[in-house]
Structure formats: C-alpha cells, structure tokens
Amino acid sequence: MSSEPKTLYDKIWAAHEVGRRADGNSLLYIDLQLLHEVTSPQAFEGLQLADRPLWRVDANLATPDHNVPTSGRELGFAGITDEVALEQVVTLDKNCKAFGVQQFEILDPRQGIVHVVGPEQGATMPGMTVVCGDSHTSTHGAFAALAQGIGTSEVEHVMATQCLVQNKAKNFAVNVTGALTDGVTAKDLVLAIIGRLGTAGATGHTIEYRGEAIRQLSMEGRMTLCNMSIEAGARAGLVAVDDTTISYLHGRPFAPKGEQWNQAEDYWRTLVSDEEAVFDASITIDASAVAPQVSWGTSPEMVAGIDEQVPDPAEMSDAVQAESTGLALKYMDLSAHQKITDIAISRVFIGSCTNARIEDLRSAAAQIRGGKVSPNVTEALVVPGSGLVKAQAEAEGLAEQFTQAGFQWRSAGCSMCLGMNPDQLGEGEHCASTSNRNFEGRQGYGGRTHLVSPAMAAAAAIHGRFVDIRDDQQGEG
Amino acid sequence: MDAFTQLNGLVAPLDRANVDTDQIIPKQYLKSIKRTGFGDYLFDAWRFLDQGTIGMTPNERQLNREFALNLPEYQGASILIARDNFGCGSSREHAVWALKEFGFRAVLAPSFADIFFGNCFKNGVLPIILPADVLDGFFERAASGLQLSIDLQAQTVTDGEQAHGFEIDSALKEKMLKGMDDIDLTLAEAQLIRDFEVGHRQRQPWLFRD
C-alpha cells in the first residue's frame, strides 16, 4: 500500500481497479447496476443476440420509472395507454424474468425512481461502484459510492463483463463553508454551485462535496446535491462517510446484518479523503450567502437568487454567453432585468430523482400553511419518488395536506421531470419544478421550466409566482 | 461496430454552445426498444415547427426552413461542427444513434460532455476536439460548402489549405480504426476479472447477494 494521501475517489477507484491495460485504460469492477425500461432493452437484446449471459445476476436491480403513469397505477400494465411506452415497460419485465434479475415491478410497493429506490433499499452502500443508464446515477455518490451514468452500450458491457473500461477522472473539491440559512436547501446550494461552475465546469472530474455545510446535510440533502453533479459536467459526485451515512443505512433491507454489519461499518468509516490529499481543482462556497435559487434559462447554470433579476445579455462581455442568454430569454419569454419574483407560474411539479424523497415532501408541505393552490396555477403535481415514500407521506398526513390545498397526489415515477409519461407541460407554460433540467422542451414541447427547491415550488403554487420563502418565514408573505 | 479510418465530407454548422442530448433526440422518441429509427427525429424541436411523435415521417412534418440542417447547402453533410460542451445532459445513447442514422460520422467541437463523448466511440461516430479558433474558421466558411478530410490514423482534419492535428486517446483510436467490439476485448480478460472478484468478495462480502 502506498502511503501517498488519497482522495475518497482515489480510494474507491483503487479498490475496484481490476487491471490497467497497456493503453492506459483501466478495467473498473462494478458492484451494482440499476436498470430501468428506457436504456436497458437494447442492451438485453445485445446480450441475447450474442448469446452472452449476465456476468453476475445478483449485481443487477431493476424497476420501471421513466414511462409509468402516475395515476391509475392500480391498473398495472393496463394503466399505460401509450402502446409504445407499454411495450418498453413490458420488455423490462420480460427481460428481468428471462435473465433472473430482481425487479420492483409496476405494482410492487417498492417501485419508484431508480435513484430513490436504490438508497431506500440500502442497495447503495459506501465504497461501491454503481452504474445505471441514466446520468443522474451520480445521486448515489451521497453514500460515498462511485456512481456514474452510462450509455446503453456500456450497460450491455457491464451486464456481460461486470466491468467498465475507463480512464480515471480528476479530483474536484467543492468546499462549502458555513451553514445554510432558514429556507435554503441542498437544492439551492447545488444550483448555486452549478451557477458558479457552469454546465461544463467539472467535465472530466469527480466532485467531492466537502465542508461544514455538507456535514450538516441529511442523506436526502446529500442525494439532491450529488444528483445534479452531472449538470456541472461531472459524471460523479461524492460525499464522505460519517455518522449520518451509517445511521441512514442501518436496518435497510439490502444492508449487511450482524457481524457483517460491523465489518462493513469499519470499512465504510475509512471512506473519507486523507487530510493531505491533493485535488486537481477546487472552489469554495459560503453556504450562508446562498439565497433560494430559481433558474431563468434553458441550462441549469442559468440561475439567480430569488432576490435578483433576470440578467441582460447586453451587459455580458462573452459573445457566446450573451448569445446563449438571448436565445434562452426568447425561449423562456422573459425580459432582461425582470425581477425573479415577477415570474408568473401556471404549473408546479414536485418530484424527480432530485427532490422526491420524504424530506422534500415534508419541506414542500410545510409551505402550505392552510393556503390553497393559486387559481392561476392550472395543475400542481406532487409525485413521490417511490411507493414507500408515498406510503410514508400518507401516514404522516402530508398527502392530505397537499390534496386539501389543491395539489394532485400521484404515484411514483420520473413523471414530468422529462415528460415521457402523460405528465407534460403545455406549450409556453411556466413551471416551478423541483427537477434537474430546464432544457428546451424537456418537460413538454415548448414548456418553460424553472428549477427550484420543493419549498420554493410549493410556495410558488400557493402564490402563482415565485416568492422569497425567507420573507414568508418572517411572517411577511 | 463500424470502423472509422478516413472521412471526406461536407460540413454542417450548429452554432450553439451547450447543445444537450434532449435537443439532439427529444424524450418522446426514447420509448423505442430498438437501436434504429431515430435519424428522422434528430434535433426534432429545431428542425421542425410542429410537435412530432414517434412514427411520424419527415414529409408529414412542418420544416423549419431557417434551421441550418434544413438549408439546401448542407444537405448530405456527414461532418457536424459545434460549439463547447456538445452533448451535455442525459446519458441517452439514442443521441449518437440519431446523429449517425441522419448521416453524421464525425462531430467537431472545442469540448464535449463526457458521457456523450464515450457513447460516440461505441458507435463508430468520431468526436474530434479542435481549438475554438480553428472551429471559428470552419463556421465562417461553412456556408460556402466547406469540405473536410478527416484521417484518424494521421490524426488530422484537412480543409484543403491546411491540416489541423487533433489529440485522441490511443486506445479509443485503435478501437475506432479496427471497429473492435468492446465486450469481446474485455471478455478476453475474463480470468483477470474472476480473480479480482474472488478477492473482492473476501474483502467486502456484503456486496454479494448470491
């Protein structure tokens, strides 16, 4: 063993490097592959055509999430009216049965968004390598697992070989000092980080989120943070193991038990960067200076604080940035210098792998305070991240608070984050969304997405526009 | 996989930074369980003025005549030139499948998003990183029917007057030149993986459920 100080990423990488080829690429062993219906069918088909088996059946876990409707769930397959979507969900089911892969199928109470389900089951554990044909696999980095989104050819490669062929990425430290203030969440923090880094700022790097503010985040908050690493260009984000990680995992269905738990915990506690470890790049953010964030453009880097204004391309020195901003404002139908609090909202989406966990739903429900969804908001959806989150929210009375206020309470899935199922924005509609991407048309053709935290989305639903929830908390809202 | 050695082709310009994979192939087309059939929907929301659905053919659609790829001078282009961070966002390999089926075999940009970049090499589409000023020159000349010659072995992009060198990972280059299958290559090391797995199971038995 080398005594050279290592980052957390270096440690996980070293523990999974099967070998290094003469050309410099490494074979990286993969502990867990999560599968969903959209990016797996072509990979399963590839295996079948080449008559190859799965290398390790028990290293795969599947659930349908992207296409499933969020209403009429009790109908199962029969509730999917889109025939093409149905074929995809049925194909996942058939493939899982043919290959013996464990699946939380459409009617299973454990079904949900893969990136909610994996951690909830304890299937994601510290020090693991995790892949999924979905770029938000970075979510699982909250557990100090090296988790990466991959394309379908790589999905097939992992199915057949249990390995990825990769070059090691560089180390990027995002240091977050201080503490987030009331009304400011992990979502606001990560949007502020992306605003600072830019959408390609961490390309080629693995981010480690470090510092006092990170240690104070719950696992849910850390998942939100790591989830959006890809929006800064990083394939993976990481948070070191601490008591919060350990206590979240204890007792989860897939987590080790008895003596094996003790052995695992001892190992997991080593999953922190060495004090002297060197990072290739770093930034420092003061958490106490972060305001609730709202995206105004068509890239997650296009964000502003709730107390700010839409920027003016004419004031930008960089020609490409000015051009992108101009195109974004045109698409979003916003004008330079417009106050963020003057943006009217007609749709609200609370959900997605970024923000559909129990803590997110609690934080959204807390903003209702006896209010009703604004008459200007035609639909406010709440889509829990899994069947288990849904059941818990119902048991806690959150579901009732949402429905009484006029929100729609739905079943688990990716839903309007990307609008593959029937939940979609209409042309020109402005949506306060707790999802992760505000790309053109992402949530529906011509739809206009504003990325916000669950609390900000719920407050926007009540007011019909964005409000500074910090004012609300002082009783001024 | 199709090999890539040389390509002489017409250039089409896409003068936008941060082109995401949602733009390259929108979500409604990802419901297919096949690897083919995506070319007709490449840059769907930019190429067409109407909202498309899976199964529609281009001649049923309302063409956006102002969008570069629809202009007569770029018909038949096999090389796409783009700006920074091309292919950001979703990991969908469908984006590369769509580009290839539409006719593009190479994309030239100052930078690419990681997952998209890797996906290209699985499909015989060559992503080439070139300095922004070289691309500026190509963008200026694209409208006059710019033809480029790409030689992967020599690692050059030649525009008639001048050869521009580019860097590429040697393993990826070899794989593209020979059109090698990644899985075959890795399975040749199967014993190495099995040996690793034995030790890995001893060190972290909780990772194995069988």
Contacts between the chains, C-beta under 8 A, distances in Angstrom:
chain1	res1	chain2	res2	distance
A	15	B	203	7.7
A	16	B	200	7.9
A	18	B	189	7.6
A	18	B	192	5.9
A	18	B	193	5.6
A	18	B	196	4.4
A	19	B	189	6.7
A	19	B	192	5.2
A	19	B	196	7.6
A	21	B	171	6.8
A	23	B	169	7.7
A	23	B	170	5.3
A	23	B	171	3.6
A	23	B	174	7.1
A	24	B	169	7.6
A	24	B	170	7.3
A	24	B	171	6.8
A	25	B	169	7.7
A	25	B	171	4.9
A	27	B	186	6.7
A	27	B	189	6.5
A	27	B	192	7.3
A	27	B	193	7.0
A	29	B	193	7.2
A	29	B	196	5.9
A	29	B	197	7.2
A	29	B	200	6.4
A	31	B	207	5.0
A	32	B	207	8.0
A	38	B	30	5.3
A	38	B	31	7.6
A	38	B	92	7.8
A	39	B	91	7.1
A	39	B	92	6.9
A	39	B	93	7.3
A	41	B	33	3.8
A	42	B	33	6.9
A	42	B	34	6.9
A	42	B	35	4.9
A	42	B	93	7.9
A	45	B	33	7.5
A	50	B	183	7.3
A	52	B	183	7.2
A	55	B	193	7.8
A	56	B	210	7.6
A	57	B	210	7.2
A	58	B	208	6.5
A	58	B	209	4.1
A	58	B	210	4.3
A	66	B	30	7.7
A	67	B	31	6.5
A	82	B	31	7.2
A	84	B	31	4.3
A	84	B	32	6.9
A	84	B	54	5.6
A	85	B	31	5.1
A	87	B	31	7.7
A	87	B	33	6.3
A	88	B	31	5.3
A	88	B	32	7.8
A	88	B	33	5.7
A	91	B	33	5.1
A	125	B	206	7.0
A	125	B	207	7.3
A	127	B	204	7.1
A	128	B	207	6.6
A	133	B	91	6.1
A	133	B	93	7.9
A	134	B	90	7.7
A	134	B	91	6.0
A	135	B	89	6.8
A	135	B	90	5.3
A	135	B	91	4.2
A	135	B	115	6.1
A	149	B	91	4.1
A	149	B	115	5.8
A	150	B	91	6.1
A	150	B	115	6.9
A	150	B	118	7.8
A	151	B	91	5.5
A	151	B	92	7.5
A	151	B	93	3.8
A	151	B	96	7.6
A	151	B	115	6.2
A	151	B	118	6.5
A	151	B	119	3.9
A	151	B	122	6.5
A	152	B	35	7.8
A	152	B	93	4.3
A	152	B	94	7.9
A	153	B	93	6.1
A	153	B	119	6.9
A	153	B	122	3.6
A	153	B	123	7.3
A	153	B	182	7.1
A	154	B	118	7.1
A	154	B	119	8.0
A	154	B	122	7.3
A	156	B	183	6.9
A	157	B	182	5.5
A	157	B	183	5.5
A	157	B	186	6.7
A	160	B	183	4.9
A	160	B	186	7.7
A	160	B	187	6.9
A	161	B	183	6.3
A	161	B	186	4.3
A	161	B	187	6.1
A	161	B	190	7.6
A	161	B	193	6.5
A	162	B	193	6.3
A	162	B	197	7.3
A	163	B	186	5.9
A	163	B	193	6.0
A	165	B	171	7.9
A	165	B	182	6.4
A	165	B	185	7.8
A	165	B	186	6.5
A	167	B	169	7.0
A	199	B	18	5.5
A	199	B	85	6.1
A	199	B	88	5.8
A	200	B	18	7.3
A	200	B	84	6.5
A	200	B	85	3.9
A	200	B	88	6.7
A	200	B	111	6.3
A	200	B	113	7.0
A	203	B	85	7.2
A	203	B	111	6.8
A	203	B	113	6.5
A	203	B	114	5.9
A	204	B	114	6.5
A	230	B	89	7.8
A	230	B	115	8.0
A	233	B	85	7.1
A	233	B	88	6.9
A	233	B	113	6.4
A	233	B	114	7.1
A	235	B	114	5.2
A	235	B	115	6.6
A	254	B	209	7.6
A	255	B	206	7.7
A	256	B	206	3.7
A	260	B	205	6.4
A	260	B	206	5.3
A	261	B	206	8.0
A	263	B	205	7.8
A	263	B	206	7.7
A	264	B	204	7.4
A	264	B	206	5.0
A	267	B	203	7.9
A	267	B	204	6.8
A	299	B	18	5.4
A	299	B	20	7.6
A	320	B	17	5.2
A	320	B	83	6.7
A	320	B	84	7.3
A	323	B	17	7.9
A	324	B	16	7.3
A	324	B	17	5.6
A	324	B	18	6.7
A	327	B	16	7.3
A	418	B	22	7.8
A	418	B	27	5.0
A	418	B	90	7.9
A	419	B	27	6.0
A	419	B	28	8.0
A	420	B	27	5.0
A	420	B	28	7.2
A	420	B	30	6.5
A	420	B	31	6.7
A	427	B	51	7.9
A	437	B	20	7.6
A	437	B	22	7.0
A	437	B	89	6.3
A	437	B	90	7.8
A	439	B	20	4.8
A	439	B	22	4.3
A	439	B	23	6.8
A	439	B	89	6.2
A	440	B	22	7.3
A	440	B	23	6.4
A	440	B	45	6.3
A	441	B	22	6.6
A	441	B	23	7.7
A	441	B	26	5.9
A	441	B	45	4.9
A	442	B	22	5.2
A	442	B	27	7.4
A	445	B	26	8.0
A	445	B	45	6.9
A	445	B	51	4.3
A	446	B	51	7.7
